[in-house]
């Protein structure tokens, strides 16, 4: 399932349910009204940074942006390989894991890293929270603003504060596959 198809209408419904104008939603999320409008009308595929701002501003976890995630006191969710909702950006191909549960303290995402240069990646990401990254296959180059890049191979992991501007790039002959775990 491609989550981009339902994100716009879902976001508009969340905004209207709360009685917010685009301006009020922009204030709460820290995003421009034009960005919100483009997402709502399916003219923009938001980055993970933007999705996290939407999640925080609307007080729902990522799964809540994409559908009917259910609260579950047992906090158990099984995602079979390749069946999680998908979200494409120019830098990544994401598969949301545990997306059927709302109110999670962490957001796990399996991703294929497509960008190979900072020019392909675009602006460095930064947002509130922390991330854990585990390289599942391939090679990754983690770039942090003002620091030398870190090279990670399959099996390597990195935990970092996401307020530091950062980019994750694929290195080597094949696109890298990673597991992201977001908090915040």
C-alpha positions in Angstrom: 0.0 0.0 0.0 1.3 3.5 -0.9 0.6 5.8 2.0 1.0 8.9 -0.3 -2.4 8.2 -1.8 -4.4 8.6 1.4 -2.2 11.1 3.3 -3.7 14.3 1.8 -7.4 13.5 2.5 -6.5 12.2 5.9 -4.5 15.3 6.8 -7.3 17.5 5.6 -9.8 15.5 7.7 -7.6 15.7 10.8 -7.3 19.5 10.3 -11.0 20.0 9.8 -12.0 17.7 12.7 -9.9 20.0 15.0 -11.5 23.1 13.4 -8.2 24.4 12.2 -7.6 26.6 9.3 -4.4 26.1 7.2 -2.9 29.0 9.1 -3.6 27.4 12.5 -2.2 24.0 11.3 0.9 25.8 9.9 1.4 27.4 13.3 1.0 24.1 15.2 3.3 22.1 12.8 5.9 24.8 12.0 5.2 24.2 8.3 4.3 26.8 5.7 0.6 27.0 4.7 1.6 26.3 1.1 3.4 23.1 2.1 0.3 21.9 4.0 -1.9 22.7 1.0 0.3 20.9 -1.4 0.3 17.8 0.8 -3.5 17.9 1.3 -4.0 18.2 -2.5 -1.5 15.4 -3.4 1.0 17.7 -5.0 3.8 17.0 -2.6 5.3 13.9 -1.1 6.6 15.0 2.3 10.0 14.0 3.7 10.2 12.1 7.0 11.2 15.4 8.7 7.9 17.0 7.5 5.9 13.9 8.5 7.3 14.1 12.0 6.4 17.8 12.2 2.9 16.9 11.1 2.7 14.0 13.6 3.8 16.3 16.5 1.7 19.2 15.5 -1.5 17.1 15.1 -0.6 15.1 18.2 -0.8 11.7 16.4 1.9 9.2 15.7 2.9 8.6 12.1 0.5 5.7 11.8 -2.3 8.1 12.7 -1.5 10.3 9.7 -2.0 7.4 7.3 -5.1 5.7 8.5 -7.0 4.1 11.3 -4.3 3.0 13.6 -5.8 1.4 16.7 -4.8 1.9 20.4 -3.9 -1.5 21.8 -3.2 -2.1 25.4 -1.1 -5.2 24.5 1.0 -3.0 22.2 1.6 -5.9 19.8 1.8 -5.5 16.0 3.0 -8.0 13.4 4.2 -6.6 10.1 5.0 -9.3 7.5 7.9 -8.6 5.2 7.0 -6.1 2.6 3.4 -5.5 3.8 3.8 -2.2 5.8 2.5 1.0 4.3 5.0 2.6 1.9 6.1 6.2 1.6 8.4 7.4 -1.2 10.6 10.5 -1.1 13.5 11.4 -3.3 16.0 10.2 -0.7 14.2 7.1 0.6 11.7 4.3 0.0 10.1 3.8 3.5 8.1 0.9 4.8 6.3 1.8 8.1 6.5 -1.0 10.6 3.9 -1.5 13.4 1.7 1.0 11.6 -1.6 -0.5 12.8 -0.9 0.7 16.4 -1.5 4.2 17.5 0.3 5.9 20.4 3.6 4.2 20.0 6.6 5.6 21.9 8.9 4.7 18.9 8.3 4.6 15.2 10.2 1.9 13.4 10.8 2.3 9.6 12.5 0.0 7.2 14.0 2.1 4.4 15.9 1.8 1.2 18.4 4.7 0.8 18.2 6.1 -2.7 20.2 9.4 -2.4 23.9 9.0 -3.1 25.0 12.7 -2.9 24.0 15.7 -0.8 22.7 17.3 -4.0 20.4 14.4 -4.5 19.4 14.3 -0.8 18.4 18.0 -0.6 18.5 20.0 2.6 19.8 18.3 5.7 17.0 17.0 8.0 16.6 18.1 11.6 13.7 17.7 14.0 13.0 17.0 17.6 13.7 13.5 18.9 16.3 10.8 18.6 17.0 8.1 16.0 18.6 4.7 16.0 19.8 3.5 12.7 20.9 -0.1 11.9 22.4 -0.9 8.4 20.8 -4.1 7.2 22.6 -4.2 3.8 24.9 -2.1 1.7 27.0 0.9 2.9 25.7 4.2 4.4 27.4 7.5 4.7 26.0 9.6 7.6 26.6 13.3 7.2 26.2 15.7 10.1 26.4 19.4 9.7 30.0 20.6 10.3 31.4 17.1 11.0 33.3 14.5 9.0 31.0 11.9 7.5 30.6 8.5 9.2 30.7 5.3 7.0 28.6 2.4 8.2 28.5 -1.1 6.8 25.9 -3.9 7.2 25.5 -4.6 10.9 26.8 -1.2 12.1 24.4 1.0 14.0 24.2 4.7 15.1 22.1 6.5 17.7 21.9 10.2 17.5 20.0 13.4 18.4 17.9 14.5 15.4 18.2 18.2 16.2 21.6 18.0 14.6 21.1 18.5 10.8 21.9 15.2 9.1 21.6 13.2 5.9 21.8 9.5 5.2 23.4 8.6 1.9 23.8 5.3 0.1 27.4 4.3 -0.8 28.6 1.5 -2.9 27.2 -0.3 -6.0 23.7 -1.0 -4.5 21.2 1.0 -2.5 21.6 0.5 1.2 18.8 -0.9 3.3 18.4 0.4 6.9 16.1 0.2 9.9 15.3 3.6 11.4 13.7 3.8 14.9 12.4 7.3 15.6 11.5 8.8 19.0 9.9 12.1 19.8 
